[in-house]
Amino acid sequence: SLVTSMGRMAAHTGQIITYEQMLNCPHEFAPEVDKLAMDSPAPLRLGPDGKYPCPQPGVLKDREY
């Protein structure tokens, strides 16, 4: 729902997210999710250090990872 998306974006960016901001947000939480298949690569990939990226609230303010 819109409210859960607002909470997720607020938690991951460290910012207050308004209803209007979420409605007009260009960020896609699951890019091309409609094209995922069982043999598709994972949408979130390991970094060069071998670890998955994690949210950085207050550091990355325009996206989750």
DAUR-V579113 format. One record per residue. N is the residue number from 0. SS is DSSP state (H for helix, E for strand, L for the rest). Layout:
BEGIN
N:SS + N:SS
END
This chain:
BEGIN
0:L + 1:H + 2:H + 3:H + 4:H + 5:H + 6:H + 7:H + 8:H + 9:H + 10:H + 11:H + 12:H + 13:L + 14:L + 15:L + 16:L + 17:L + 18:H + 19:H + 20:H + 21:H + 22:H + 23:L + 24:L + 25:L + 26:L + 27:L + 28:L + 29:L + 30:L + 31:L + 32:H + 33:H + 34:H + 35:L + 36:L + 37:L + 38:L + 39:L + 40:L + 41:L + 42:L + 43:L + 44:L + 45:E + 46:L + 47:L + 48:L + 49:L + 50:L + 51:E + 52:L + 53:L + 54:L + 55:L + 56:L + 57:L + 58:L + 59:L + 60:L + 61:L + 62:L + 63:L + 64:L
END
